[in-house]
């Protein structure tokens, strides 16, 4: 392998881990609305048919030495379905993550089994165990690099792609008040060398720990407010010193309007605003949310702002009400 090829390849894999020190997966400020991406045990946990799409433009306006710009852009499409009768849930998600000349794509199928734990604090609790399998691919477009000498014949050109199998597993606890989960992605060894011996990129295991709590304020009043603090910890088992965390809280008014703030360790702060249309649990629900990040550490290497928008649609396919008791009527009693 020539030195030019080696330098470009190593630099590209450096970009793959640049987005977040603790992991190589895409990051989202709206992680609360993207839990299937984090944990396969979340599949079908709400017992509904759900569709979710989230788009993130990170470090908007960043202008490095790539023809296609350098701002990481990520899209995740998720579909989930839960069946209470079979205590199971399935999920499917697709990821398109572009970082300059490097594109990461994945297609994953999740299955979760939900174990009822009975009533806890007035709500039905469940513990879910989930697994996920699919494919993960990386593509490098060498034509996006801006060479100092465009006539250098040693510079690699064209597009190279490589696809590997992928696997994840997790557990998830859910009730009306507390929720939390632990998961690991990329369990199978992931190495991308694109057929070039001596230079390879390793996609490491990523561990996620998510927890949150719903706090009702003014329950029973016309203005019902729920505050949900949460934390997401991300780490690579082989490099625990590189862990990071997001911590924040979302306030929801009358189960319709919501807004929140969050902090990402040693990087940025975020604001999230959104609306949930039709709060009737018997009918489909549409949710739209926007997130804005401001980077306050490392602005010399990053653009200071990031943007996220998410849209989700949930359909309660099977809604069962408790049977009503009929009061006996005594007619014509003499």
C-alpha positions in Angstrom: 0.0 0.0 0.0 1.3 3.5 -0.9 1.7 6.1 1.8 -0.9 8.4 0.3 -3.6 5.7 0.5 -2.6 4.8 4.0 -2.8 8.4 5.2 -6.2 9.0 3.7 -7.6 5.8 5.1 -6.3 6.4 8.6 -7.6 10.0 8.5 -11.0 8.7 7.4 -11.3 6.3 10.3 -10.3 9.1 12.6 -13.3 11.0 11.4 -15.5 8.1 12.1 -14.8 8.4 15.8 -14.5 12.2 15.8 -18.2 12.8 16.4 -18.1 11.6 20.0 -15.2 10.6 22.1 -17.0 7.8 23.9 -18.5 6.1 20.9 -18.6 5.8 17.1 -22.4 5.7 16.7 -24.3 8.8 15.7 -25.4 11.0 18.6 -28.8 12.6 19.2 -30.0 15.3 21.6 -33.5 13.8 21.3 -32.4 10.4 22.5 -35.6 10.1 24.5 -37.5 9.9 21.2 -35.0 7.6 19.5 -34.8 4.7 22.0 -35.1 1.9 19.5 -31.8 3.0 18.0 -30.2 2.8 21.4 -31.7 -0.4 22.8 -33.4 -3.3 20.9 -35.4 -4.2 24.1 -37.4 -1.0 23.5 -39.2 -2.6 20.5 -42.9 -2.6 21.0 -42.7 -1.5 24.7 -45.7 0.8 24.3 -47.9 -1.8 22.6 -48.4 0.4 19.5 -47.5 0.5 15.8 -45.0 3.4 15.6 -43.1 5.2 12.9 -40.3 7.6 13.7 -38.0 9.7 11.6 -35.2 11.9 12.9 -32.7 14.1 11.1 -29.6 15.7 12.6 -27.2 18.2 11.1 -24.2 18.4 13.4 -21.9 21.4 13.5 -23.8 23.2 10.8 -21.7 25.2 8.4 -18.4 23.3 9.1 -16.1 23.7 6.1 -13.2 21.3 6.2 -11.2 20.0 3.2 -13.9 18.0 1.6 -15.9 18.9 -1.5 -19.1 17.7 0.1 -18.7 19.7 3.3 -17.8 18.3 6.7 -20.9 18.7 8.8 -22.1 15.2 9.9 -25.6 14.5 8.7 -27.6 11.6 10.1 -31.1 10.2 9.4 -32.7 7.4 11.3 -36.0 5.8 10.3 -37.6 3.5 12.9 -40.6 1.3 12.9 -41.9 -0.6 16.0 -44.8 -2.8 16.8 -45.9 -4.3 20.1 -48.3 -7.2 20.7 -49.5 -7.5 24.3 -51.1 -10.9 23.7 -47.8 -12.5 22.8 -45.8 -10.2 25.1 -43.5 -9.4 22.2 -42.3 -6.5 20.1 -40.5 -6.1 16.9 -38.6 -3.2 15.5 -36.8 -2.2 12.3 -34.6 0.8 11.8 -32.4 2.2 9.1 -29.5 4.6 9.6 -27.7 6.9 7.1 -24.8 8.7 8.8 -22.6 10.9 6.5 -19.4 12.4 7.8 -17.6 14.1 4.9 -16.4 11.4 2.6 -17.4 8.6 5.0 -20.9 7.2 4.9 -22.1 4.7 7.6 -25.3 2.8 6.8 -27.1 0.1 8.7 -30.3 -1.9 8.5 -31.3 -3.7 11.8 -34.2 -5.9 12.9 -35.0 -6.0 16.6 -37.1 -8.5 18.7 -38.0 -8.0 22.3 -39.9 -10.2 24.8 -41.8 -8.3 27.5 -42.1 -9.8 31.0 -45.0 -8.4 33.1 -43.9 -7.6 36.6 -47.4 -6.7 38.0 -48.5 -3.4 39.4 -45.9 -1.0 40.7 -46.9 2.3 42.2 -50.2 2.2 40.5 -48.9 1.2 37.0 -48.2 -2.0 35.2 -44.4 -2.5 35.0 -42.6 -4.8 32.6 -39.0 -6.0 31.9 -38.0 -6.4 28.3 -35.2 -8.4 26.9 -34.2 -7.7 23.3 -31.8 -8.7 20.5 -31.0 -7.1 17.2 -29.3 -8.2 14.0 -28.6 -6.7 10.7 -25.9 -5.3 8.4 -23.5 -2.4 8.9 -21.7 -0.8 5.9 -19.1 1.8 5.4 -18.4 3.7 2.1 -15.5 6.0 1.4 -15.7 8.5 -1.5 -12.1 9.4 -2.2 -13.2 11.9 -4.8 -14.4 14.2 -2.0 -10.9 14.9 -0.8 -9.2 18.1 -1.9 -5.6 17.1 -2.8 -2.8 19.6 -2.6 -1.6 18.3 -6.0 -4.6 17.2 -8.1 -2.2 15.6 -10.7 -0.6 13.3 -8.1 -1.2 9.8 -9.6 -0.7 8.1 -6.3 -3.9 9.6 -4.8 -6.7 7.1 -4.4 -9.9 7.9 -6.3 -13.3 6.4 -6.7 -15.7 4.9 -4.1 -15.0 1.8 -1.9 -17.6 0.0 0.2 -17.6 -2.8 2.7 -20.5 -4.5 4.6 -20.4 -6.6 7.7 -23.0 -8.3 9.8 -24.0 -6.6 13.1 -25.6 -7.5 16.4 -26.9 -5.8 19.6 -28.6 -6.8 22.8 -30.2 -5.1 25.7 -32.7 -5.1 28.7 -35.3 -2.4 29.4 -37.5 -1.7 32.4 -40.7 0.4 31.9 -43.5 1.7 34.1 -45.6 4.8 34.2 -43.1 6.5 36.4 -39.6 5.0 36.0 -37.9 3.7 32.9 -34.3 2.6 32.2 -32.2 0.2 30.1 -28.8 -1.2 29.4 -27.6 -2.2 26.0 -24.6 -3.0 23.9 -24.3 -2.5 20.1 -21.7 -3.9 17.6 -21.3 -7.1 19.6 -19.8 -8.9 16.6 -16.2 -7.9 15.7 -16.3 -5.1 13.1 -13.2 -4.4 11.0 -13.2 -2.4 7.8 -10.0 -2.6 5.7 -11.5 -2.3 2.2 -9.2 -5.0 1.0 -6.1 -3.1 2.0 -3.8 -5.0 4.3 -2.0 -3.0 7.0 -4.8 -0.4 7.5 -8.1 -1.1 9.1 -10.7 0.6 11.1 -12.3 -1.1 14.1 -16.0 -0.4 15.0 -15.9 -1.0 18.8 -18.7 -2.2 21.1 -20.8 0.7 22.4 -22.6 0.5 25.7 -25.6 2.6 26.6 -27.2 3.2 30.0 -30.4 5.2 29.9 -32.7 6.1 32.8 -35.5 8.5 33.4 -38.4 9.3 35.8 -41.8 10.9 35.2 -42.8 13.4 37.9 -46.4 14.6 37.8 -47.1 18.1 39.0 -50.6 19.4 39.6 -52.2 16.1 38.6 -56.0 16.5 38.4 -55.9 20.2 37.6 -56.8 21.7 34.2 -53.1 22.3 33.6 -51.3 19.0 34.2 -47.5 19.2 34.1 -45.1 16.3 33.9 -41.4 16.7 34.3 -39.1 13.9 33.0 -35.4 14.1 34.0 -33.2 11.6 32.2 -29.6 10.6 31.7 -27.8 8.7 28.9 -24.3 7.3 29.5 -22.3 6.1 26.5 -19.0 4.2 26.7 -16.7 1.7 25.0 -15.9 -1.2 27.3 -12.3 -1.3 26.2 -11.8 2.4 26.9 -13.9 3.4 29.9 -11.9 6.6 30.3 -13.6 7.8 27.1 -17.2 7.6 28.4 -19.6 10.5 28.0 -23.0 11.4 29.2 -26.1 13.5 28.3 -28.3 14.7 31.1 -31.5 16.7 30.8 -35.2 17.2 31.6 -38.3 17.6 29.5 -41.5 19.3 30.8 -44.8 18.3 29.2 -48.0 20.4 29.6 -51.3 18.6 29.3 -49.6 15.7 27.4 -49.5 18.1 24.4 -46.8 20.8 24.5 -43.3 20.0 25.7 -39.9 21.6 26.0 -36.6 20.7 27.7 -32.9 21.3 28.1 -30.0 19.0 28.2 -26.2 19.0 28.7 -23.7 16.9 26.8 -20.5 16.3 28.8 -17.7 18.8 27.9 -19.3 19.7 24.6 -22.7 21.4 24.3 -26.1 22.4 25.7 -29.4 21.7 24.0 -33.0 23.1 23.8 -35.8 20.8 22.7 -39.3 22.0 21.8 -42.3 20.0 20.5 -46.0 19.4 20.2 -48.0 16.2 20.4 -51.2 16.2 18.5 -54.2 14.2 19.7 -53.5 12.9 23.2 -56.4 10.4 23.2 -54.8 7.0 23.8 -57.4 5.4 21.6 -56.4 7.4 18.5 -53.3 7.9 16.4 -50.8 10.4 17.8 -48.5 12.7 15.8 -45.5 14.2 17.5 -43.1 16.9 16.0 -40.0 18.1 17.9 -37.0 20.4 17.2 -33.7 20.4 18.9 -31.0 23.0 18.9 -27.4 22.4 20.2 -24.8 25.0 21.0 -21.2 23.9 21.3 -19.3 25.8 24.0 -16.1 23.6 24.0 -13.9 23.1 21.0 -15.3 25.8 18.7 -11.9 26.1 17.1 -12.5 22.7 15.5 -16.3 22.7 15.2 -19.1 24.9 14.1 -21.0 26.0 17.2 -24.5 24.9 16.3 -26.4 21.7 15.5 -30.0 21.1 14.6 -32.4 18.1 15.0 -35.9 17.6 13.8 -38.0 14.5 14.6 -41.4 13.3 13.5 -43.2 10.3 15.0 -46.6 8.7 14.4 -48.1 6.1 16.8 -51.2 4.0 16.1 -52.9 2.0 18.9 -54.0 -1.0 16.9 -55.5 -2.9 19.8 -57.0 -0.9 22.6 -58.8 -2.8 25.3 -61.0 -1.1 27.9 -61.9 -2.9 31.2 -65.3 -4.5 30.8 -68.0 -2.5 32.3 -70.1 -4.1 35.0 -73.8 -4.2 34.3 -76.0 -3.3 37.2 -79.0 -5.7 37.5 -82.4 -4.1 37.0 -85.4 -5.4 38.9 -88.4 -4.6 36.8 -92.0 -5.4 37.6 -91.2 -6.2 41.2 -94.4 -6.5 43.2 
